[in-house]
Every structure is written in C-alpha cells, then in structure tokens.
Amino acid sequence: MDAQTIIARRVARELRPGNLINLGIGIPTLVANYVPAELKVFFQSENGLIGTGPIPEQGMTHPLLTDAGGKPISALPGAAIFDSAMSFGLIRGGHVDITVLGGLQVDAAGHLANWMIPGKMVPGMGGAMDLVGGAKRVIVAMQHAAKGKSKIVARCNLPLTSARAVDLVVTDLAVIAFPGGNATLLETAPGLTVAEVLAVTDAELTIPDAVPEMIL
C-alpha cells in the first residue's frame, strides 16, 4: 500500500456520522475515497459547495464546478452551492467539524506550517489560516518525511499557518496527537516499530506504554 493510501485510509477512520468536513488540496482530497458507504458525512469545498461528490468521469466535468484548487468535482443530490463569503462564514463561525489539511512541517507542540516556503512563489495562504482557526478539529495528512528530512520537527522554521495547534497528524508512518502541547505517538503504520518511527522523526515524541498499529 503506497504512502498516500495509508494516510487517506487512516484519516477516513476519524470521520463520524453527520460531520461537516473540509478537505484541503493534495493528500486530503483522497480521504473521500475511503469513506464507508454507510457513513453519511458532508464534504465542503471552501469556494462554496457542501455536498461534493466523486471526481467526475472524463467528459462529464463542468467548468464552473471545481474544488478550491480548481480541480473538477461533482455535486451530490441535495448539494448546496453558495458564494465564498458564506463559505468562509461557516468556517470562521466554527461550523466545520473537521478540516483535513496537508502540511510542510508540524512541530512538537502541534503548530502547523503549510502555506509557503520562503523564496518560492505562492498564490497566497488561501483558506488554511481560516480553517486551522475555525474548524472544531484539525487533522494534518502528510508524509512523514520529504527528501530525507523529517516533517515532524522540534520547531517549525517555515512560516506558521496559525498560532493554534492542530489536533492530530496522520503520516505514512505514524499517528501523532498533542495532549497538553506534547507530541505523543498514538499508532505506528503496519509493520513498523516505535524505534523505526523515532529514527525518522526530528521532534521528541512522548511514547505511551502501548503503541498499537494503525487499523486501515
């Protein structure tokens, strides 16, 4: 199972019936592929849609029906379409139950950096700041390392997205939470030991007495 599938499958297990969920660009969009048919949740696209469906088949796309990243999406029966002001009112008003975002770094206290790398052109922060500040629960879905460097760091050296800490990080190697502001290893990926996770993690992790493997 590839890294992105591991992450998306594990994040999907965090969703609960009736949740209003915002999926960020990249790996987070894959989470919708692994929601059980019997689990009824509502996906929001921050550009103004609740009730996003699967990626449309070739030839069935509509130029005005896209996600926040401009990629084609579909709308399920009963979907609601509205302007971005209403959409961000929902986000900033605390009505989104879960947001799943990608990340460049998450530090030992749970702070997220995900919107820019200094010196590289970026279109802007987008909705990341609003989502981290406004969603009831923030889950980061990202690979554990990039180009041989851990993305779970002692302290972020990239610009922070928000002063608020995230609630959970799901990587291809581990699940990490931040109770009391301390990075805590909750689960390892199937077939990995705690020692193997620690070997590729820059941040110091609190290790409970028992650390189970992810259920995917």
MDAnalysis code that builds the backbone (N, CA, C; Angstrom):
import MDAnalysis as mda
import numpy as np

u = mda.Universe.empty(648, n_residues=216, atom_resindex=np.repeat(np.arange(216), 3), trajectory=True)
u.add_TopologyAttr("name", ["N", "CA", "C"] * 216)
u.add_TopologyAttr("resid", np.arange(1, 217))
u.add_TopologyAttr("resname", ["MET", "ASP", "ALA", "GLN", "THR", "ILE", "ILE", "ALA", "ARG", "ARG", "VAL", "ALA", "ARG", "GLU", "LEU", "ARG", "PRO", "GLY", "ASN", "LEU", "ILE", "ASN", "LEU", "GLY", "ILE", "GLY", "ILE", "PRO", "THR", "LEU", "VAL", "ALA", "ASN", "TYR", "VAL", "PRO", "ALA", "GLU", "LEU", "LYS", "VAL", "PHE", "PHE", "GLN", "SER", "GLU", "ASN", "GLY", "LEU", "ILE", "GLY", "THR", "GLY", "PRO", "ILE", "PRO", "GLU", "GLN", "GLY", "MET", "THR", "HIS", "PRO", "LEU", "LEU", "THR", "ASP", "ALA", "GLY", "GLY", "LYS", "PRO", "ILE", "SER", "ALA", "LEU", "PRO", "GLY", "ALA", "ALA", "ILE", "PHE", "ASP", "SER", "ALA", "MET", "SER", "PHE", "GLY", "LEU", "ILE", "ARG", "GLY", "GLY", "HIS", "VAL", "ASP", "ILE", "THR", "VAL", "LEU", "GLY", "GLY", "LEU", "GLN", "VAL", "ASP", "ALA", "ALA", "GLY", "HIS", "LEU", "ALA", "ASN", "TRP", "MET", "ILE", "PRO", "GLY", "LYS", "MET", "VAL", "PRO", "GLY", "MET", "GLY", "GLY", "ALA", "MET", "ASP", "LEU", "VAL", "GLY", "GLY", "ALA", "LYS", "ARG", "VAL", "ILE", "VAL", "ALA", "MET", "GLN", "HIS", "ALA", "ALA", "LYS", "GLY", "LYS", "SER", "LYS", "ILE", "VAL", "ALA", "ARG", "CYS", "ASN", "LEU", "PRO", "LEU", "THR", "SER", "ALA", "ARG", "ALA", "VAL", "ASP", "LEU", "VAL", "VAL", "THR", "ASP", "LEU", "ALA", "VAL", "ILE", "ALA", "PHE", "PRO", "GLY", "GLY", "ASN", "ALA", "THR", "LEU", "LEU", "GLU", "THR", "ALA", "PRO", "GLY", "LEU", "THR", "VAL", "ALA", "GLU", "VAL", "LEU", "ALA", "VAL", "THR", "ASP", "ALA", "GLU", "LEU", "THR", "ILE", "PRO", "ASP", "ALA", "VAL", "PRO", "GLU", "MET", "ILE", "LEU"])
u.atoms.positions = np.array([
    [0.860, -1.194, 0.000],
    [0.000, 0.000, 0.000],
    [0.891, 1.237, 0.000],
    [0.637, 2.161, -0.925],
    [1.501, 3.335, -1.010],
    [1.219, 4.313, 0.127],
    [2.145, 5.268, 0.298],
    [2.087, 6.186, 1.437],
    [0.798, 6.990, 1.467],
    [0.373, 7.512, 0.329],
    [-0.822, 8.352, 0.295],
    [-2.072, 7.557, 0.661],
    [-2.138, 6.317, 0.221],
    [-3.296, 5.478, 0.548],
    [-3.345, 5.178, 2.031],
    [-2.199, 4.878, 2.630],
    [-2.148, 4.631, 4.078],
    [-2.705, 5.839, 4.828],
    [-2.239, 7.024, 4.462],
    [-2.661, 8.244, 5.152],
    [-4.166, 8.466, 4.985],
    [-4.642, 8.401, 3.752],
    [-6.052, 8.683, 3.483],
    [-6.966, 7.679, 4.167],
    [-6.601, 6.412, 4.129],
    [-7.424, 5.380, 4.788],
    [-7.497, 5.613, 6.299],
    [-6.367, 5.965, 6.893],
    [-6.366, 6.161, 8.350],
    [-7.155, 7.411, 8.737],
    [-7.023, 8.477, 7.972],
    [-7.788, 9.689, 8.284],
    [-9.279, 9.425, 8.164],
    [-9.691, 8.649, 7.181],
    [-11.120, 8.360, 6.989],
    [-11.739, 7.722, 8.222],
    [-10.943, 7.048, 9.025],
    [-11.457, 6.411, 10.244],
    [-11.784, 7.437, 11.337],
    [-11.367, 8.676, 11.153],
    [-11.650, 9.726, 12.138],
    [-13.002, 10.396, 11.907],
    [-13.644, 10.118, 10.786],
    [-14.894, 10.799, 10.441],
    [-16.068, 10.140, 11.160],
    [-17.053, 10.963, 11.523],
    [-18.214, 10.480, 12.260],
    [-19.499, 10.893, 11.544],
    [-20.586, 10.151, 11.751],
    [-21.848, 10.452, 11.056],
    [-22.272, 11.909, 11.248],
    [-22.673, 12.537, 10.152],
    [-23.164, 13.907, 10.209],
    [-22.100, 14.971, 10.189],
    [-20.814, 14.581, 10.218],
    [-19.741, 15.579, 10.207],
    [-19.773, 16.441, 8.938],
    [-19.485, 17.737, 9.120],
    [-19.215, 18.644, 8.006],
    [-17.700, 18.743, 7.914],
    [-17.149, 18.339, 6.760],
    [-15.707, 18.130, 6.633],
    [-15.164, 18.928, 5.464],
    [-14.076, 19.631, 5.712],
    [-13.365, 20.332, 4.646],
    [-12.078, 19.572, 4.349],
    [-11.857, 19.242, 3.081],
    [-10.641, 18.551, 2.665],
    [-9.747, 19.515, 1.900],
    [-8.511, 19.641, 2.358],
    [-7.566, 20.510, 1.689],
    [-7.044, 19.901, 0.396],
    [-6.160, 20.632, -0.262],
    [-5.596, 20.208, -1.542],
    [-4.540, 19.129, -1.313],
    [-4.427, 18.202, -2.258],
    [-3.401, 17.161, -2.182],
    [-3.915, 15.886, -1.529],
    [-3.111, 15.301, -0.649],
    [-3.478, 14.041, 0.007],
    [-4.861, 14.109, 0.661],
    [-5.235, 15.213, 1.317],
    [-6.563, 15.247, 1.955],
    [-7.727, 14.925, 1.019],
    [-7.625, 15.294, -0.259],
    [-8.740, 15.019, -1.172],
    [-8.986, 13.529, -1.338],
    [-7.968, 12.690, -1.075],
    [-8.108, 11.245, -1.234],
    [-8.944, 10.618, -0.132],
    [-9.113, 11.320, 0.975],
    [-9.851, 10.766, 2.110],
    [-11.268, 10.364, 1.717],
    [-11.893, 11.159, 0.847],
    [-13.277, 10.881, 0.438],
    [-13.408, 9.522, -0.248],
    [-12.318, 9.010, -0.807],
    [-12.374, 7.717, -1.499],
    [-12.536, 6.547, -0.545],
    [-12.284, 6.765, 0.732],
    [-12.262, 5.660, 1.687],
    [-13.310, 5.789, 2.789],
    [-14.319, 6.613, 2.545],
    [-15.428, 6.730, 3.495],
    [-16.400, 5.570, 3.242],
    [-16.711, 4.759, 4.247],
    [-17.646, 3.647, 4.042],
    [-18.986, 4.139, 3.521],
    [-19.627, 3.347, 2.672],
    [-20.891, 3.759, 2.050],
    [-21.962, 4.064, 3.089],
    [-21.912, 3.367, 4.214],
    [-22.951, 3.549, 5.230],
    [-22.706, 4.771, 6.115],
    [-21.527, 5.409, 6.000],
    [-21.208, 6.577, 6.814],
    [-21.636, 7.842, 6.073],
    [-22.597, 8.549, 6.622],
    [-23.124, 9.748, 5.971],
    [-22.445, 10.993, 6.535],
    [-21.594, 11.596, 5.711],
    [-20.923, 12.829, 6.085],
    [-21.110, 13.836, 4.954],
    [-20.746, 15.084, 5.210],
    [-20.917, 16.157, 4.230],
    [-19.568, 16.816, 3.988],
    [-19.122, 16.807, 2.729],
    [-17.855, 17.434, 2.382],
    [-18.097, 18.836, 1.850],
    [-17.290, 19.770, 2.368],
    [-17.392, 21.162, 1.961],
    [-16.181, 21.565, 1.141],
    [-16.434, 22.244, 0.034],
    [-15.360, 22.893, -0.712],
    [-15.405, 24.371, -0.359],
    [-14.284, 24.922, 0.060],
    [-14.299, 26.274, 0.635],
    [-14.676, 27.362, -0.366],
    [-14.672, 27.033, -1.676],
    [-15.102, 28.036, -2.646],
    [-16.618, 28.087, -2.792],
    [-17.366, 27.277, -1.999],
    [-18.809, 27.468, -1.939],
    [-19.687, 26.295, -2.292],
    [-19.396, 25.121, -1.752],
    [-20.221, 23.944, -2.032],
    [-20.202, 22.996, -0.847],
    [-21.375, 22.558, -0.415],
    [-21.495, 21.461, 0.540],
    [-22.218, 20.332, -0.181],
    [-21.604, 19.168, -0.141],
    [-22.172, 18.017, -0.846],
    [-21.359, 17.625, -2.050],
    [-20.028, 17.775, -1.950],
    [-19.176, 17.371, -3.064],
    [-19.213, 15.857, -3.217],
    [-19.197, 15.424, -4.478],
    [-19.203, 14.007, -4.784],
    [-17.867, 13.557, -5.330],
    [-17.838, 12.390, -5.959],
    [-16.580, 11.865, -6.502],
    [-16.088, 12.677, -7.685],
    [-14.817, 12.475, -8.028],
    [-14.248, 13.145, -9.204],
    [-15.023, 12.690, -10.439],
    [-15.515, 13.611, -11.246],
    [-16.329, 13.217, -12.399],
    [-15.527, 12.462, -13.456],
    [-16.218, 11.602, -14.196],
    [-15.576, 10.862, -15.264],
    [-15.173, 11.802, -16.394],
    [-14.249, 11.345, -17.214],
    [-13.774, 12.157, -18.330],
    [-14.942, 12.508, -19.248],
    [-15.026, 13.790, -19.603],
    [-16.103, 14.255, -20.457],
    [-17.332, 14.709, -19.706],
    [-17.345, 14.506, -18.363],
    [-18.504, 14.869, -17.547],
    [-18.208, 16.035, -16.615],
    [-17.089, 16.718, -16.835],
    [-16.741, 17.842, -15.966],
    [-17.517, 19.095, -16.377],
    [-17.672, 19.994, -15.414],
    [-18.304, 21.284, -15.676],
    [-17.301, 22.365, -15.309],
    [-17.073, 23.343, -16.179],
    [-16.019, 24.331, -15.927],
    [-16.234, 25.162, -14.667],
    [-17.469, 25.271, -14.197],
    [-17.737, 26.083, -13.009],
    [-17.853, 25.248, -11.737],
    [-17.695, 23.930, -11.852],
    [-17.829, 23.062, -10.687],
    [-16.454, 22.489, -10.357],
    [-15.742, 23.189, -9.478],
    [-14.377, 22.799, -9.118],
    [-14.192, 22.877, -7.610],
    [-13.116, 22.237, -7.144],
    [-12.757, 22.389, -5.739],
    [-11.938, 23.664, -5.563],
    [-11.451, 23.888, -4.342],
    [-10.723, 25.125, -4.057],
    [-9.417, 25.218, -4.831],
    [-8.912, 24.070, -5.303],
    [-7.687, 24.070, -6.077],
    [-7.918, 24.139, -7.570],
    [-9.194, 24.261, -7.991],
    [-9.517, 24.364, -9.402],
    [-9.687, 23.035, -10.116],
    [-9.667, 21.921, -9.367],
    [-9.828, 20.609, -9.984],
    [-11.311, 20.242, -10.056],
    [-11.723, 19.528, -11.113],
    [-13.141, 19.192, -11.283],
    [-13.685, 18.346, -10.144],
    [-14.916, 18.659, -9.721],
    [-15.614, 17.857, -8.723],
    [-17.044, 17.654, -9.203],
    [-17.772, 16.828, -8.486],
    [-19.193, 16.646, -8.770],
    [-19.984, 17.046, -7.535],
    [-21.262, 17.223, -7.716],
    [-22.148, 17.581, -6.608],
    [-23.194, 16.482, -6.442],
    [-23.383, 16.044, -5.220],
    [-24.362, 15.004, -4.927],
    [-25.774, 15.587, -4.906],
    [-26.796, 14.752, -5.085],
    [-28.173, 15.248, -4.955],
    [-28.380, 15.924, -3.601],
    [-28.985, 17.104, -3.618],
    [-29.200, 17.849, -2.385],
    [-28.057, 18.769, -2.010],
    [-27.025, 18.833, -2.841],
    [-25.891, 19.703, -2.547],
    [-26.322, 21.171, -2.523],
    [-25.593, 21.960, -1.751],
    [-25.872, 23.398, -1.639],
    [-24.698, 24.182, -2.201],
    [-24.996, 25.145, -3.065],
    [-23.965, 25.996, -3.667],
    [-24.192, 27.432, -3.210],
    [-23.119, 28.099, -2.827],
    [-23.238, 29.465, -2.311],
    [-21.929, 30.194, -2.565],
    [-21.900, 31.490, -2.259],
    [-20.681, 32.248, -2.542],
    [-19.618, 31.999, -1.476],
    [-18.405, 32.456, -1.774],
    [-17.292, 32.185, -0.864],
    [-17.437, 32.938, 0.456],
    [-18.170, 34.055, 0.459],
    [-18.386, 34.776, 1.715],
    [-19.177, 33.915, 2.689],
    [-20.224, 33.247, 2.190],
    [-20.989, 32.330, 3.029],
    [-20.117, 31.155, 3.472],
    [-19.307, 30.650, 2.554],
    [-18.455, 29.514, 2.869],
    [-17.492, 29.840, 4.005],
    [-16.860, 31.007, 3.908],
    [-15.918, 31.379, 4.964],
    [-16.631, 31.809, 6.235],
    [-17.881, 32.231, 6.128],
    [-18.680, 32.463, 7.326],
    [-18.890, 31.173, 8.101],
    [-19.121, 30.075, 7.372],
    [-19.262, 28.762, 8.011],
    [-17.958, 28.346, 8.678],
    [-16.848, 28.573, 7.964],
    [-15.546, 28.175, 8.505],
    [-15.188, 29.020, 9.731],
    [-15.263, 30.324, 9.595],
    [-14.861, 31.218, 10.688],
    [-15.845, 31.178, 11.843],
    [-17.077, 30.788, 11.544],
    [-18.085, 30.708, 12.594],
    [-18.053, 29.425, 13.395],
    [-17.110, 28.547, 13.087],
    [-16.959, 27.326, 13.872],
    [-17.936, 26.220, 13.524],
    [-18.458, 26.226, 12.297],
    [-19.462, 25.240, 11.908],
    [-18.873, 24.012, 11.205],
    [-17.588, 24.059, 10.850],
    [-16.931, 22.915, 10.223],
    [-16.419, 21.993, 11.324],
    [-16.856, 20.736, 11.279],
    [-16.468, 19.788, 12.332],
    [-15.010, 19.369, 12.221],
    [-14.567, 19.061, 11.012],
    [-13.197, 18.584, 10.795],
    [-12.640, 19.226, 9.530],
    [-11.413, 19.691, 9.599],
    [-10.690, 20.027, 8.386],
    [-9.474, 19.121, 8.299],
    [-9.212, 18.628, 7.100],
    [-8.043, 17.790, 6.849],
    [-7.132, 18.565, 5.898],
    [-5.944, 18.884, 6.356],
    [-5.027, 19.734, 5.594],
    [-3.698, 19.029, 5.361],
    [-3.035, 19.396, 4.278],
    [-1.672, 18.946, 4.070],
    [-0.727, 19.768, 4.920],
    [0.534, 19.357, 4.960],
    [1.489, 20.093, 5.777],
    [2.899, 20.044, 5.217],
    [3.648, 21.103, 5.468],
    [5.073, 21.126, 5.183],
    [5.865, 20.737, 6.420],
    [5.412, 21.223, 7.568],
    [6.014, 20.870, 8.858],
    [4.937, 20.920, 9.940],
    [5.090, 20.063, 10.947],
    [4.348, 20.185, 12.203],
    [5.367, 20.021, 13.312],
    [5.311, 20.926, 14.309],
    [6.337, 20.852, 15.344],
    [5.852, 20.103, 16.580],
    [6.733, 20.010, 17.570],
    [6.482, 19.188, 18.750],
    [5.303, 19.682, 19.574],
    [4.907, 20.943, 19.390],
    [3.759, 21.488, 20.117],
    [2.484, 21.441, 19.280],
    [2.593, 20.943, 18.045],
    [1.410, 20.829, 17.197],
    [1.173, 22.001, 16.271],
    [2.135, 22.912, 16.163],
    [1.972, 24.045, 15.259],
    [2.235, 23.613, 13.819],
    [1.408, 24.117, 12.910],
    [1.449, 23.731, 11.505],
    [2.042, 24.833, 10.633],
    [2.920, 24.440, 9.719],
    [3.381, 25.322, 8.641],
    [3.012, 24.623, 7.339],
    [2.122, 25.243, 6.560],
    [1.696, 24.547, 5.340],
    [1.402, 25.454, 4.156],
    [1.734, 26.734, 4.251],
    [1.269, 27.604, 3.177],
    [2.362, 28.199, 2.301],
    [3.613, 28.218, 2.759],
    [4.647, 28.764, 1.878],
    [6.031, 28.303, 2.296],
    [6.931, 28.305, 1.299],
    [8.361, 28.131, 1.533],
    [9.011, 29.444, 1.123],
    [9.694, 30.125, 2.042],
    [10.285, 31.422, 1.707],
    [11.146, 31.337, 0.444],
    [10.959, 32.326, -0.434],
    [11.725, 32.380, -1.669],
    [11.040, 31.728, -2.847],
    [9.965, 30.989, -2.594],
    [9.211, 30.360, -3.674],
    [7.884, 31.089, -3.864],
    [7.486, 31.215, -5.106],
    [6.239, 31.908, -5.416],
    [5.047, 31.083, -4.952],
    [4.122, 31.728, -4.258],
    [2.880, 31.074, -3.841],
    [1.723, 32.012, -4.149],
    [0.542, 31.468, -4.453],
    [-0.603, 32.327, -4.769],
    [-1.185, 33.018, -3.548],
    [-0.827, 32.563, -2.350],
    [-1.373, 33.140, -1.132],
    [-1.713, 32.045, -0.147],
    [-2.129, 32.451, 1.050],
    [-2.415, 31.473, 2.092],
    [-3.686, 30.685, 1.802],
    [-4.586, 31.229, 0.996],
    [-5.840, 30.535, 0.752],
    [-6.661, 30.453, 2.025],
    [-7.345, 29.338, 2.214],
    [-8.204, 29.198, 3.386],
    [-7.538, 28.525, 4.567],
    [-6.235, 28.206, 4.459],
    [-5.576, 27.424, 5.509],
    [-5.662, 28.093, 6.879],
    [-5.373, 29.385, 6.937],
    [-5.396, 30.101, 8.208],
    [-6.795, 30.065, 8.813],
    [-7.807, 30.308, 7.984],
    [-9.179, 30.313, 8.479],
    [-9.602, 28.936, 8.978],
    [-9.190, 27.903, 8.253],
    [-9.590, 26.543, 8.618],
    [-8.941, 26.093, 9.918],
    [-7.659, 26.385, 10.091],
    [-6.999, 26.000, 11.336],
    [-7.592, 26.771, 12.511],
    [-7.942, 28.030, 12.273],
    [-8.514, 28.831, 13.349],
    [-9.971, 28.540, 13.631],
    [-10.724, 28.089, 12.614],
    [-12.169, 27.982, 12.781],
    [-12.749, 26.592, 12.915],
    [-12.095, 25.577, 12.375],
    [-12.656, 24.222, 12.434],
    [-12.597, 23.679, 13.857],
    [-13.579, 22.859, 14.185],
    [-13.610, 22.282, 15.532],
    [-12.448, 21.318, 15.759],
    [-12.041, 20.618, 14.701],
    [-10.940, 19.653, 14.814],
    [-10.077, 19.760, 13.572],
    [-8.763, 19.809, 13.778],
    [-7.816, 19.963, 12.669],
    [-6.936, 18.720, 12.588],
    [-6.983, 18.057, 11.427],
    [-6.164, 16.868, 11.180],
    [-5.212, 17.182, 10.037],
    [-3.935, 16.908, 10.227],
    [-2.940, 17.091, 9.176],
    [-2.633, 15.737, 8.553],
    [-2.746, 15.672, 7.243],
    [-2.456, 14.454, 6.484],
    [-1.249, 14.727, 5.593],
    [-0.120, 14.141, 5.940],
    [1.102, 14.413, 5.167],
    [2.069, 13.251, 5.310],
    [3.024, 13.171, 4.397],
    [4.061, 12.160, 4.534],
    [5.010, 12.545, 5.660],
    [5.594, 11.532, 6.280],
    [6.390, 11.738, 7.486],
    [7.690, 12.484, 7.193],
    [8.225, 12.277, 6.007],
    [9.489, 12.908, 5.628],
    [9.446, 13.286, 4.157],
    [10.274, 14.231, 3.781],
    [10.398, 14.651, 2.386],
    [11.866, 14.895, 2.080],
    [12.342, 14.314, 0.997],
    [13.738, 14.453, 0.586],
    [14.683, 14.082, 1.724],
    [14.298, 13.040, 2.478],
    [15.140, 12.543, 3.550],
    [15.089, 13.328, 4.833],
    [14.235, 14.364, 4.897],
    [14.138, 15.185, 6.107],
    [12.776, 15.011, 6.764],
    [12.785, 14.873, 8.079],
    [11.542, 14.732, 8.827],
    [10.687, 15.981, 8.695],
    [9.377, 15.769, 8.561],
    [8.432, 16.885, 8.555],
    [7.803, 17.066, 9.937],
    [8.135, 16.162, 10.861],
    [7.740, 16.300, 12.268],
    [8.966, 16.841, 12.982],
    [8.966, 18.127, 13.273],
    [10.179, 18.818, 13.706],
    [10.048, 19.336, 15.136],
    [11.203, 19.652, 15.727],
    [11.190, 20.213, 17.078],
    [10.500, 21.570, 17.087],
    [10.821, 22.389, 16.092],
    [10.200, 23.701, 15.963],
    [10.162, 24.075, 14.485],
    [9.030, 24.551, 14.025],
    [8.899, 24.913, 12.609],
    [9.850, 26.047, 12.257],
    [10.549, 25.895, 11.121],
    [11.353, 27.008, 10.618],
    [10.752, 27.614, 9.361],
    [9.556, 27.165, 9.011],
    [8.779, 27.766, 7.944],
    [7.667, 28.609, 8.570],
    [7.121, 29.575, 7.846],
    [6.077, 30.442, 8.419],
    [4.870, 29.632, 8.896],
    [4.423, 29.901, 10.115],
    [3.287, 29.180, 10.677],
    [1.988, 29.575, 9.983],
    [1.091, 28.616, 9.910],
    [-0.243, 28.862, 9.367],
    [-1.128, 29.517, 10.410],
    [-0.961, 29.108, 11.667],
    [-1.796, 29.618, 12.755],
    [-1.073, 29.414, 14.076],
    [-1.433, 30.215, 15.069],
    [-0.894, 30.019, 16.412],
    [-1.572, 28.842, 17.105],
    [-2.729, 28.427, 16.589],
    [-3.443, 27.300, 17.184],
    [-2.762, 25.989, 16.805],
    [-2.646, 25.083, 17.753],
    [-2.089, 23.764, 17.488],
    [-3.135, 22.886, 16.807],
    [-2.660, 21.957, 15.991],
    [-3.562, 21.001, 15.363],
    [-3.902, 19.901, 16.361],
    [-4.897, 19.093, 16.026],
    [-5.327, 18.044, 16.942],
    [-4.657, 16.700, 16.675],
    [-4.419, 16.405, 15.399],
    [-3.907, 15.088, 15.039],
    [-3.083, 15.193, 13.766],
    [-2.011, 14.427, 13.694],
    [-1.230, 14.290, 12.468],
    [-1.230, 12.822, 12.076],
    [-1.585, 12.565, 10.828],
    [-1.541, 11.210, 10.284],
    [-0.534, 11.202, 9.145],
    [0.515, 10.392, 9.286],
    [1.514, 10.247, 8.238],
    [1.512, 8.806, 7.747],
    [2.375, 8.530, 6.796],
    [2.508, 7.164, 6.303],
    [3.210, 6.261, 7.305],
    [3.751, 6.838, 8.384],
    [4.459, 6.047, 9.386],
    [3.792, 6.030, 10.748],
    [2.982, 7.046, 11.055],
    [2.509, 7.178, 12.431],
    [1.272, 8.044, 12.546],
    [0.622, 7.926, 13.704],
    [-0.437, 8.845, 14.124],
    [0.063, 9.531, 15.387],
    [0.024, 10.861, 15.383],
    [0.571, 11.652, 16.483],
    [-0.468, 12.663, 16.944],
    [-0.669, 12.756, 18.248],
    [-1.573, 13.745, 18.848],
    [-0.761, 14.660, 19.760],
    [-1.426, 15.685, 20.306],
    [-0.710, 16.719, 21.062],
    [-1.396, 17.058, 22.385],
    [-1.681, 16.076, 23.214],
    [-2.310, 16.386, 24.502],
    [-1.364, 17.217, 25.377],
    [-1.897, 18.300, 25.915],
    [-1.072, 19.164, 26.753],
    [0.071, 19.825, 26.021],
    [-0.018, 19.889, 24.674],
    [1.039, 20.515, 23.897],
    [2.266, 19.653, 23.703],
    [2.131, 18.328, 23.925],
    [3.262, 17.420, 23.771],
    [2.981, 16.410, 22.665],
    [3.868, 16.334, 21.689],
    [3.715, 15.366, 20.603],
    [3.760, 13.953, 21.172],
    [2.702, 13.204, 20.930],
    [2.561, 11.867, 21.525],
    [2.270, 10.852, 20.432],
    [3.061, 9.807, 20.383],
    [2.886, 8.762, 19.378],
    [1.729, 7.855, 19.773],
    [0.669, 7.849, 18.951],
    [-0.504, 7.032, 19.254],
    [-0.493, 5.697, 18.524],
    [-0.015, 5.692, 17.279],
    [-0.027, 4.478, 16.465],
    [1.163, 4.494, 15.516],
    [1.580, 3.296, 15.117],
    [2.576, 3.172, 14.051],
    [1.909, 2.538, 12.839],
    [2.489, 2.747, 11.675],
    [1.974, 2.111, 10.469],
    [2.207, 0.605, 10.548],
    [1.390, -0.169, 9.868],
    [1.541, -1.626, 9.908],
    [2.967, -2.059, 9.557],
    [3.508, -2.915, 10.407],
    [4.838, -3.450, 10.158],
    [5.980, -2.612, 10.674],
    [5.697, -1.446, 11.249],
    [6.753, -0.574, 11.759],
    [6.826, -0.645, 13.279],
    [8.030, -0.552, 13.800],
    [8.225, -0.492, 15.243],
    [8.301, 0.962, 15.692],
    [8.157, 1.174, 16.982],
    [8.306, 2.518, 17.537],
    [9.699, 3.062, 17.240],
    [10.699, 2.215, 17.385],
    [12.079, 2.646, 17.142],
    [12.271, 3.127, 15.711],
    [11.630, 2.462, 14.753],
    [11.753, 2.861, 13.352],
    [11.101, 4.218, 13.104],
    [9.989, 4.494, 13.782],
    [9.355, 5.802, 13.655],
    [10.233, 6.882, 14.276],
    [10.768, 6.622, 15.448],
    [11.611, 7.604, 16.121],
    [12.859, 7.926, 15.311],
    [13.365, 6.954, 14.574],
    [14.595, 7.140, 13.814],
    [14.443, 8.157, 12.689],
    [13.205, 8.395, 12.248],
    [12.976, 9.350, 11.151],
    [12.127, 10.533, 11.619],
    [12.143, 10.816, 12.914],
    [11.367, 11.915, 13.493],
    [12.298, 12.864, 14.224],
    [12.314, 14.132, 13.833],
    [13.173, 15.114, 14.495],
    [12.634, 15.524, 15.860],
    [11.326, 15.664, 15.954],
    [10.731, 16.096, 17.226],
    [10.812, 14.983, 18.263],
    [10.910, 15.369, 19.504],
    [10.875, 14.391, 20.592],
    [9.419, 13.976, 20.816],
    [9.163, 12.679, 20.830],
    [7.810, 12.165, 20.991],
    [7.641, 11.513, 22.356],
    [6.488, 11.759, 22.965],
    [6.105, 11.020, 24.163],
    [5.604, 9.652, 23.718],
    [6.080, 8.596, 24.369],
    [5.729, 7.232, 23.968],
    [4.910, 6.576, 25.073],
    [3.632, 6.294, 24.845],
    [2.820, 5.586, 25.842],
    [3.343, 4.165, 26.057],
    [2.825, 3.518, 27.094],
    [3.256, 2.145, 27.396],
    [2.933, 1.195, 26.247],
    [1.799, 1.414, 25.596],
    [1.405, 0.567, 24.475],
    [1.125, 1.443, 23.259],
    [1.740, 1.109, 22.132],
    [1.522, 1.855, 20.881],
    [1.063, 0.855, 19.823],
    [-0.224, 0.796, 19.542],
    [-0.733, -0.170, 18.570],
    [-0.424, 0.225, 17.134],
    [-0.622, -0.719, 16.214],
    [-0.517, -0.412, 14.793],
    [-1.809, 0.190, 14.301],
    [-1.711, 1.003, 13.254],
    [-2.915, 1.564, 12.615],
    [-3.822, 0.446, 12.126],
    [-5.109, 0.704, 12.206],
    [-6.093, -0.134, 11.538],
    [-6.547, 0.615, 10.292],
    [-6.393, -0.018, 9.147],
    [-6.673, 0.666, 7.885],
    [-7.903, 0.049, 7.208],
])
